[in-house]
Amino acid sequence: MKCKFVRHTLLGSATTARPSPLVADHLARCAACREWQRQLVRVERLVPELPVPPSDAKAECLHAVLHSEAFVHSGPPELGWRRRERALRKVAITFAMAAGLLFFALIWFAWQQQRDQTRFAATTHQAKAHYTLDHVIDQHGDGKPLPAEPRQRIERLAVVAEKIQGATKERVLNGTVPEVTVLTDQFEVLLVQGILPLARVLPAAESSELLAGIAEQLSRTESMANQLARQRSDVANPLQEMAKVAHNGHVELRELARGKA
């Protein structure tokens, strides 16, 4: 199945977040299409939250359209079917105008979000370089050294990831933007430098269930981050970054769990 066909299928689907088995199988193997699906699901979720610009001229505009010369009849009385046809034409034009305004608002909103994300990525890339896996574990761990055995080591890292998730939720409710940004950066370091590399080299025996459990934990983190981002626009950028990292980790761990089952 080609990427172009998969993306067209997702665009025409009423359940973009829950694709058909064939599409899901392609998404499991194609990182580019997974990212494209994630952006599409995000846009669909944000559409109901689009602000409607205030306007004092809507009534005048609608009146001018519905009573323009194109719809003024100056001849003999209209037949019933012609009157109905004219009314339907008015409704169609009204809906077309509304759809055009919605499309413009959606494109404008998506452009603003993309611009903000680009700025956010540029400002946080340098900050992430200051964090190391050891630094994150020292700050959020229990003070004990990590076990050498891979299974026990990844279990301990999953506990640290859950602590960071809880701390992020607390700081979103009671803290500031820099504090939330630090936690989301540390979460990414923990996942990318710690959990995922270990998961790729874990022995197949008895590791499938462990990886599936951590994948489910990351799925909950993604949902939490997206929900908080909708509630707090001032920290939406770092939370959306956390949701993206958790989503990618969830997908990879789920694939690894299937391969080791």
Steps between C-alpha positions, in 0.01 A plus 500: 500500500645836391528805724288714264212252513523472880485878545204534262325224694562680830369828357174331398461304823258598776725325755847633424632402843377139452596400145413172331730199557671543160570869562608430859744239374655756263518760778681252722776476237512859369614774740421778250137391466469460878611860546261611223213314672589658835487850351166422328346370825627811679344732242166316528508535878576872479229588245220521763720735703560749218401850616230677301620855424251761624329698227235771494446468125379140477133594498551769235706266285242222519217745423689639200562152360146373546340819362738574214378558147584142411206386711253783429214388277317773307291296255181294528435304820742213544395141484528302821791285386694807383446670835632191679797485264585865571479441875730200473744709299511759778565231759776348286676837463472566872652163586776550241592832661503342846716211377744745341532698822555181699765379255682834520488495881633144507790579266585813700490310828716215363754751368518673838548167676774396256680832546479471879628143491796602282592776742456268796723233343772755426504637854488163679747302285798661666348456847454124453871458439565589865307198628649153518341172599703491823385852586134408453532183708684684778221758519198269480632161608504342844870563559599139435728403208330349197516120478733350243247239387310647198150394609536645850666811357214578258243436775676760718508749212127449442439593865704818453298582187179467701639734766581761235148465361351564845734792564406652163130485581563664838712780353246568224238562767722693741822598325648706218586446134878450556434228760268310265749536214781354713289197594393430143862524382608259774221260403631494142857437613386214725302337221738555207828436682381247758183300446496453122866392457454242776172375351670434166761266653286325763501122468183366341418272793239658729554851361185530286266556793738751662532709184124491440445633854744788452339576163163531673657732760630724221155501339356635825774764511411610146130534593583693816732742319249567222220560750708741707615681183136571415440637850813717525592682180802665667677163537344330196825487299712295746201278583436428132868413463468259793191343341687455171797333670268272702305408185814405305629298795166325541497399131856367504459305825176347373680383184787358705256320730330339203832395353607336824168331578 
